[in-house]
Amino acid sequence: MSAIEVLALAAGVVILIYAAKFLVEGLIGISARLAVPPFILAMLIISIDLEEFAPAVIGSWKELAALSYGSILGTVVFLILLALGSAAALFPIRHPDFPLRYIALLGAALALVWGLSLDGVVSAADGGVCLFAYFLFLVYLIRDMRRTRAARMEIEEAEGEVGKIIQEPFWRSPLLFVLGLIGLVGGALLVIHGTEAVLRWSGIEQTVLGLTLLAVAANSVELVEAIVPAKKGLPEVVIGNVTGSSFFQLLFTLGICALIHPLPVGSSVLRYFLPAVAVSWGILFLIVRCGRTPRWVGMMLVLLYVAFAAGAIGIGLAP
């Protein structure tokens, strides 16, 4: 593995982070001038995670479907254990008002993905089912958002971002949109190129590399997006980001990837990786039900993520 390939992976991650931001800002700026309601624009910020979406889709397009499937599962574990754990370890949080029903719905989404994976492949038809389920979730979320304090806080923060974007000069929005789109594709290609180099060099199976390296690379910005609102005393936003991003990955990203190329499901996925995601979800359910995440719990979540990653790498290196 050459230094150039390592640099390509690192550069791809940086480009992805900025490109996703530019693309969403440009899309919001253009849509706002077409009289799209601010609430809908705010939903774009809340429900779309392009940094994780683009590498998974490019991986599927390049027939690295197992890598894409692994990155999707790895993202959910990353968000719950490492992102939420890091935020709580630094800034213990209380979230007594976050709706437990959203976590229950996330469990239902995971159960759906698990069921679709039992036959050893997530087909194009399965991908369509996932996308339809995500559409139903969004409809429910939009109808429910105004009624819960946690949802109101998240939508108000997003609407504040929309307000800042709308005030920018008109020419800026199309420019950001084009730059973001180009950067998103280019950054994802660089990340996949670097990941392919690691794949050849290490001999680790695709699913495991997606669960670890690709998931961490694509979600590095999620650490910041969890820690910053925790520091500001907005715990509901922390939990909301983790939950919403997990929904997006499990249903929307998985659905699009499966439509591009069927996703193979190895035995290790059914024996270790999907159970690990289920355990992570169970921990999230208990945390939300308790209404707080103290520092020691955050540290335990981080340690659990390290143990999960070590176990995944061990499986990937096993003969």
ChimeraX attribute file (.defattr): number of C-alpha atoms within 10 A of each C-alpha:
attribute: neighborCount
match mode: 1-to-1
recipient: residues
	/A:1	13
	/A:2	11
	/A:3	8
	/A:4	10
	/A:5	18
	/A:6	18
	/A:7	14
	/A:8	20
	/A:9	26
	/A:10	16
	/A:11	16
	/A:12	26
	/A:13	26
	/A:14	19
	/A:15	23
	/A:16	31
	/A:17	22
	/A:18	17
	/A:19	26
	/A:20	27
	/A:21	19
	/A:22	24
	/A:23	24
	/A:24	23
	/A:25	26
	/A:26	26
	/A:27	18
	/A:28	27
	/A:29	28
	/A:30	20
	/A:31	17
	/A:32	19
	/A:33	12
	/A:34	9
	/A:35	8
	/A:36	13
	/A:37	11
	/A:38	19
	/A:39	14
	/A:40	16
	/A:41	23
	/A:42	21
	/A:43	17
	/A:44	17
	/A:45	20
	/A:46	19
	/A:47	15
	/A:48	18
	/A:49	23
	/A:50	21
	/A:51	26
	/A:52	30
	/A:53	24
	/A:54	25
	/A:55	31
	/A:56	32
	/A:57	26
	/A:58	21
	/A:59	27
	/A:60	24
	/A:61	16
	/A:62	14
	/A:63	15
	/A:64	21
	/A:65	27
	/A:66	26
	/A:67	28
	/A:68	36
	/A:69	31
	/A:70	27
	/A:71	34
	/A:72	28
	/A:73	26
	/A:74	30
	/A:75	30
	/A:76	29
	/A:77	29
	/A:78	32
	/A:79	27
	/A:80	23
	/A:81	27
	/A:82	27
	/A:83	30
	/A:84	30
	/A:85	30
	/A:86	25
	/A:87	27
	/A:88	28
	/A:89	22
	/A:90	16
	/A:91	21
	/A:92	20
	/A:93	24
	/A:94	20
	/A:95	21
	/A:96	16
	/A:97	15
	/A:98	21
	/A:99	17
	/A:100	17
	/A:101	10
	/A:102	18
	/A:103	23
	/A:104	14
	/A:105	14
	/A:106	21
	/A:107	19
	/A:108	12
	/A:109	20
	/A:110	22
	/A:111	14
	/A:112	17
	/A:113	21
	/A:114	17
	/A:115	12
	/A:116	19
	/A:117	20
	/A:118	14
	/A:119	12
	/A:120	14
	/A:121	16
	/A:122	27
	/A:123	21
	/A:124	18
	/A:125	14
	/A:126	22
	/A:127	26
	/A:128	18
	/A:129	18
	/A:130	25
	/A:131	21
	/A:132	15
	/A:133	18
	/A:134	21
	/A:135	14
	/A:136	11
	/A:137	19
	/A:138	17
	/A:139	11
	/A:140	11
	/A:141	15
	/A:142	14
	/A:143	10
	/A:144	12
	/A:145	15
	/A:146	13
	/A:147	10
	/A:148	12
	/A:149	14
	/A:150	22
	/A:151	21
	/A:152	16
	/A:153	18
	/A:154	22
	/A:155	23
	/A:156	13
	/A:157	15
	/A:158	19
	/A:159	20
	/A:160	13
	/A:161	16
	/A:162	21
	/A:163	16
	/A:164	11
	/A:165	20
	/A:166	19
	/A:167	9
	/A:168	11
	/A:169	9
	/A:170	14
	/A:171	11
	/A:172	15
	/A:173	25
	/A:174	18
	/A:175	14
	/A:176	21
	/A:177	23
	/A:178	16
	/A:179	17
	/A:180	26
	/A:181	19
	/A:182	14
	/A:183	22
	/A:184	28
	/A:185	20
	/A:186	19
	/A:187	29
	/A:188	27
	/A:189	21
	/A:190	24
	/A:191	31
	/A:192	25
	/A:193	18
	/A:194	23
	/A:195	24
	/A:196	20
	/A:197	17
	/A:198	19
	/A:199	18
	/A:200	11
	/A:201	11
	/A:202	13
	/A:203	13
	/A:204	20
	/A:205	18
	/A:206	21
	/A:207	28
	/A:208	30
	/A:209	28
	/A:210	30
	/A:211	28
	/A:212	22
	/A:213	18
	/A:214	29
	/A:215	27
	/A:216	22
	/A:217	23
	/A:218	26
	/A:219	26
	/A:220	18
	/A:221	18
	/A:222	24
	/A:223	18
	/A:224	14
	/A:225	18
	/A:226	26
	/A:227	22
	/A:228	17
	/A:229	18
	/A:230	24
	/A:231	15
	/A:232	9
	/A:233	15
	/A:234	19
	/A:235	30
	/A:236	25
	/A:237	25
	/A:238	24
	/A:239	25
	/A:240	21
	/A:241	23
	/A:242	24
	/A:243	20
	/A:244	19
	/A:245	20
	/A:246	27
	/A:247	25
	/A:248	24
	/A:249	25
	/A:250	23
	/A:251	26
	/A:252	23
	/A:253	27
	/A:254	28
	/A:255	29
	/A:256	20
	/A:257	27
	/A:258	27
	/A:259	20
	/A:260	19
	/A:261	21
	/A:262	21
	/A:263	28
	/A:264	21
	/A:265	20
	/A:266	16
	/A:267	11
	/A:268	14
	/A:269	22
	/A:270	15
	/A:271	10
	/A:272	15
	/A:273	23
	/A:274	21
	/A:275	13
	/A:276	20
	/A:277	22
	/A:278	18
	/A:279	13
	/A:280	20
	/A:281	23
	/A:282	14
	/A:283	15
	/A:284	22
	/A:285	19
	/A:286	14
	/A:287	19
	/A:288	21
	/A:289	16
	/A:290	12
	/A:291	16
	/A:292	17
	/A:293	23
	/A:294	17
	/A:295	18
	/A:296	14
	/A:297	18
	/A:298	24
	/A:299	20
	/A:300	16
	/A:301	24
	/A:302	23
	/A:303	15
	/A:304	17
	/A:305	22
	/A:306	15
	/A:307	12
	/A:308	22
	/A:309	20
	/A:310	13
	/A:311	15
	/A:312	24
	/A:313	18
	/A:314	13
	/A:315	15
	/A:316	18
	/A:317	13
	/A:318	10
	/A:319	6
